[in-house]
Amino acid sequence: MADKRQVRQVPVELLSHLRRARDHVDRHYQSEIDLDQLASVAGVSKYHFARSFEATYGETPIRYLTRRRIERAQDLLRSANLTVTEVCMLVGFSSLGSFSSRFTRLVGEHPSAYRDRWAARGGPQVPGCYLFMRGVLNPAETAGSSNLEEANRAGSGIASDT
């Protein structure tokens, strides 16, 4: 049976207001943010804001906030020497229990297991685009290689900055 929900069309003039609220979440995810505050940033009623945001972005404003917080927590757990509790507080959660359960639901593993898995891999990986930008790798020499190790075996090596 087909989904009977209607797809809402959001007026074009409202899109910039919704984007402003989404950008507010991206900048202030670690702060306490509620629906009233986001609706105020967008300049519309909270009910109209909630419906329009979900119709535009495919998720509720609070779910978007939670996802952004969890994404930032993943970054911190991968790259910073912080406890799960410290990460929880830094990304805006006030309860370790709710942070852990939401993290586990969205990521598929407990925050400490996620951190340990990344710690076992060593430090954070350097993006290839950065290596090309800094001249560490030559794109022409690595064009046929599927990864950095293959490129190094092929003789591209790593150039020094000196």
Secondary structure, DSSP 4 states (H G I P E B T S, - for coil): ----PPPPPPPHHHHHHHHHHHHHHHHHTTS---HHHHHHHHTS-HHHHHHHHHHHHSS-HHHHHHHHHHHHHHHHHHHS---HHHHHHHTT-S-HHHHHHHHHHHHSS-HHHHHHHHHHT-SPPPPHHHHHHTTSS-HHHHTT-SSHHHHHHTT-------
